[in-house]
Amino acid sequence: MTTISLSWLALVLVHAAPALAAFSPALRKRLYGVEENQTLAIMLAHRGALFLAIAAACAFAAFDAPARPLASLVVAISVLSFLLIYATHGSPKGALRTIAIVDAVALVPLAAVLADVWM
């Protein structure tokens, strides 16, 4: 398996827990540190479904080079937008900081896949 394929699979792992949160209120509470009302439960479950799509795109890209340009854009938007939003909101402590740390670590495999696709 190539370094690029492993980088894609690392990005799958980064998005796996938020994806599984689509199906588990307990996991959503642990990941995001919030009490859910009905509206928030729907929004966070939908967020989890979108993370499932991102993880699936990364898994597909790990083994199918033609899928990589679109998958790279999708995963870059996911990782970079969260980090930007988190930073512009004062980098709060708590559960969101853990997510930010994971996304910061994900910058390494993200850089690898972006360089592979676009350079």
N, C-alpha and C positions, 0 to 999 in steps of 0.2 A: 504494500500500500504506500502511496506517495505522501510526501509531507503536505501537499495541497489537499489531498483527500482527508488526511488526519485533521487538518485545519478546519475543513468543512464539518467534520464529525464533532470537533470541539465546539463549534458554533451550534450544532444540534443540542449538545449537552447544556450549553448556556440557556437555551430556550426551552428545555424539557420541563423543568419544574413549573415555570409560568404556564406552559401548555397544559400540564396535568391539573393545574388549578381550575381549569374550565369545568372539571368534573368533581371538585372537592371543596366545599365551603371551609373545611378545617384548614386545608392547605392555603387557601386564599387568605384566611385570617393570619396564619403563620408568616406567609410571604409579605403581606402588605401591612400587617399590624392594625387593621381597622375592623370595627364591628359593622356588619353588613345590614342594611335595610333592603327592601325588595329591589329598589332601583339600583343601588350599588352592587347587589348580588348579580343582577343581570349584566351590568356594565363590566364587572370583573370577570364573570364567566365568559362573556364575549371576548374580552381581552385575552383570556386563555385560549379561546378558539383561534384567534388571530396568531398567537404565538405557536399554536399547533401548525398553522399554515407556514409560518416562518421556518420552524424546525423541519417540516416536510420538504420545503424548498431546499434547505441546506443539505438534508440527507440525499435528495435527488442529485444535487450538484456535486456531491462527493464522488458520485460514480458516473455522471453524465456531463461531460465538458460543455456541450452546447447549452445546458441549462444554467451555466455559471454566470453569464452576464446579468440576467434578470435576478437570479438569486442573490448575487452580490449587492445589487441595488437595494433589494428588499431588506437584507440583513444589515446593511450599512445604515439604512434609515432607522431601523429598529434600535440598534445599539447607540448610534450617534445622537438620535433625537432624545432618547431617555437621558443620556449624559448631559446634553445641553439644557433640557428642561429642569433636571435635577439641580444643576449648577445655578441656573438663573432664578431658582426658588430658594437660594440660600443653603443648599446642600444639607438638608435636615438630617438629624440623627435618627436612629431607629431602623426599622425594617427597610426603608428606602435606601439607606446608606449601604446596606448589604447588597442590594440590587445594583447600586452604582459601582461598588467594588467588583462585583462579578462582571458587569459590563466593561469596566476599565480593563480587567484582565482579558476580556474578549477582544480588546483592540489588537492584541498580538495576532491571533488567527485571522481576524478581520483584515488586518494589513496584508497578511500573506495572500489571502484569497483575492483581495482587490488588486494587489500587484500582479498576481498571476493572470487575472482577467484583463486588466486595463493597461498593462505596461508591456 
